Amino acid sequence: MLTKDEKKTELKVLNQVLAVCEDGKSFYQHAAREVDSASLRRVFLEQAQARREAIQELTEEVQHREGSPVDNGTVSGTLQQWYTDIRASLSDSQDYQFIVALEEAETRSLNELKQAVRSLHNPRLASKLGSHLATIQLAHDRMKSIKDDMKRTHH
């Protein structure tokens, strides 16, 4: 049985992960609207959909614990989008700038989520969040692979 403090920690962690997923969803949707490449647009929309699915599942977890789920991302996520827009507008390769920024964002997301999972005392919830970590790790690896391919062919 979890203590009251452990339950509060779970809700805090779930909402932290929700906010990170909201950041990812928002950034991928934004990038999909901004890039020139149709293939990148598809990749970004796929990633945004994966985040929507995670958000739905995590929202249900928060509600199951009688908490109030967050429905927006973080300030740092918003600032990252603005910064990327500026970098992209000044670049010869806007698509590349979005890939670089998304890989960086995924790295930060992974670090935040790993810390969050470590703070949990509930193995079932830690396992569930671990599956979202795996999804974000795959997204990170995909962005890195695309970035490396673009760097070899364009830079």
SVG drawing of the C-alpha trace seen along z (x, -y; Angstrom):
<svg xmlns="http://www.w3.org/2000/svg" viewBox="-11 -34 40 38">
<polyline fill="none" stroke="black" stroke-width="0.4" points="0.0,0.0 1.3,-3.4 1.6,-6.2 -0.1,-9.6 3.3,-11.1 4.0,-8.3 0.6,-8.9 1.3,-12.6 4.7,-11.7 2.9,-9.5 0.5,-12.3 3.4,-14.8 5.4,-12.4 2.5,-11.5 1.7,-15.2 5.4,-15.9 5.4,-13.1 2.2,-14.4 3.7,-17.9 6.7,-16.4 4.5,-14.4 2.4,-17.6 5.7,-19.4 6.6,-16.6 3.2,-16.5 3.1,-20.2 6.6,-20.5 6.1,-17.6 2.8,-19.1 4.5,-22.5 7.5,-21.0 5.1,-19.1 3.6,-22.4 6.9,-24.1 9.1,-21.6 9.3,-21.4 9.9,-17.6 6.8,-15.5 8.6,-12.5 9.7,-14.5 6.1,-15.8 4.9,-12.1 7.5,-11.2 6.6,-14.2 2.9,-13.5 3.5,-9.9 5.5,-11.0 2.8,-13.5 0.2,-10.7 2.4,-8.5 2.5,-11.4 -1.3,-11.8 -1.7,-8.1 0.7,-8.4 -1.2,-11.5 -4.5,-9.7 -3.1,-6.8 -1.4,-9.0 -4.4,-11.2 -6.4,-8.1 -3.8,-7.2 -4.0,-10.6 -7.8,-10.5 -7.7,-6.9 -5.7,-8.4 -8.3,-11.1 -5.9,-13.8 -6.2,-16.6 -4.2,-16.0 -2.2,-18.9 -3.3,-19.9 -0.4,-21.9 3.4,-21.5 6.2,-23.2 7.6,-26.7 10.9,-25.3 9.1,-23.3 7.5,-26.5 10.8,-28.4 12.5,-25.5 9.9,-25.9 10.4,-29.6 14.2,-29.3 13.9,-26.6 11.7,-28.9 14.3,-31.6 17.2,-29.2 15.2,-27.7 14.3,-31.1 18.0,-32.0 19.2,-28.7 19.6,-27.4 18.2,-24.1 15.0,-24.7 14.2,-21.0 17.6,-20.1 17.2,-22.7 13.9,-21.1 15.5,-17.6 18.4,-18.9 16.0,-20.6 13.7,-17.6 16.6,-15.3 17.8,-17.7 14.2,-17.9 14.0,-14.1 17.3,-13.9 15.9,-16.3 12.7,-14.4 14.5,-11.1 16.5,-12.5 13.5,-14.0 11.5,-10.8 14.3,-8.6 14.6,-10.8 10.8,-10.7 10.6,-6.9 13.4,-6.5 11.4,-8.5 8.5,-6.1 7.9,-3.3 5.1,-1.7 6.7,1.0 3.6,1.3 3.5,-2.5 7.3,-2.6 6.9,0.2 4.1,-1.6 6.2,-4.8 9.1,-2.7 7.1,-1.8 6.7,-5.5 10.4,-6.0 11.1,-3.3 8.8,-5.1 10.7,-8.4 14.0,-6.6 12.9,-5.2 11.9,-8.7 15.2,-10.1 17.1,-7.4 15.0,-8.1 15.7,-11.8 19.4,-11.2 19.5,-8.8 17.7,-11.3 20.0,-14.1 23.1,-12.0 21.8,-11.1 21.0,-14.8 24.4,-15.9 26.2,-13.4 24.2,-14.4 23.7,-18.1 26.3,-19.5"/>
</svg>
